[in-house]
């Protein structure tokens, strides 16, 4: 397995491979009613099932294509053809394809967006095909939940994940008298107070609170940790979470500019020594050492907790698209693609996290690199955004309210009440799925 991974990693480092968007897609060129078993016919007749797969991976494309090539070579029943499509164009193609029927056989989607495309009819229900697959018990619940509808039916599988943790400039913390990162909100607030140096432009904490999905991604763990949720923004926990972040800004421990900062901006501020701590994602491990260049020591830890530890997941899912002739073959490929060994190899090469707990121990980097160990621990507390067909509307209400509070335009209570007025009618008609997060892995196909 190590030799195979070395080959994969080497291909990954080559750089993005150029590919063009094809004008059509073989998987759904028919009338859309071909999912009734023609996949079985192709297998029994000895013909190879030609399966199309669309993705928006760029730097990760060589790693993806190396695995697909391996799969194509190891058997003759199915041939997967991957095609790169820019993320924006791919989402547009899904929307158009939901009407026209021009869809790939397998499609990639950002995890919080999947519910919207399920509701549009882009993805096929594959619950029956997964019912007897014992491997589902090893998937982290957060990523797996993002592939389901409100009734618990599956439309694909998660392929990679990421989550959020706290990264600390230990030189600054040590100078302020702290030997380790804070673990609770009280400790965190104290560290923020003592490490903020306004005269030198150093803040205690940096995060992204921009008015986009990036902001929602980084805001939600603070609400969840306090016992709140986007489904109940006027609750004590939700108010406490947003008030905590607002106070950091109002007290000068966090820059007001965080309402304009993308995640890369908070990262750059930390690497430049202008923040003692920041909310960090897995992807930043790719070049953090290069950016810091030995100017200070840093350490990762779980995001500090109030009532409980919390984090938020990102990452991509792969779904079986509606109208494919090869539903069974697509599912068989996805099972292999998301097997423990394959998932470990891809995510290690691509600086991402496995979506299964049993994949963590299969690559040394996940256990010997203390930074990855923290992120993998955080996966046990990481929740998905939604899933919900109208997630973009819910998300917009939350990040707008948070910005209003941080900038002092409204009180936290009034801002969240206005957001709840938008969110609650939507959730009354279509509630968020219940989940036992945050902890651990899923145990049943119909959880």
Protein Blocks (a to p, Z undefined) as FASTA:
>chain_A
ZZmmmmmmmmmmnopcdddddfbdfklmmnopamnopmmmmmmnopacddddddfbfklm
mmmmmmmmmmmmmpckbccddddddfklmmmmmmmmmmnopacfbdcddfklmmmmmmno
paccfklmmmmmmklmmpcfklmmmmpcfkopafbdcfbdcdddddddfklmmmnopabd
cfbfklmmmmmmmmpcfknopafbdcdfbfbfklmmmmmmmmmmnopafklmmbmklmmm
mmmmmmmmmnopacfklmmpcfklmmmmmmnopafbdcddfklmmmmmmmnnopaccddd
ddddfkbccdddedddddddehiablmmmmmmmmmmmgmklmmmmmmmnopacfbfklmm
mpfklmmmmklmmmmmmmmmcccehjafklmmmmmmmmmmmmmmmnopacfklmmmmmmm
mmmmmmmmmccdddfbdehjdfbfkZZ
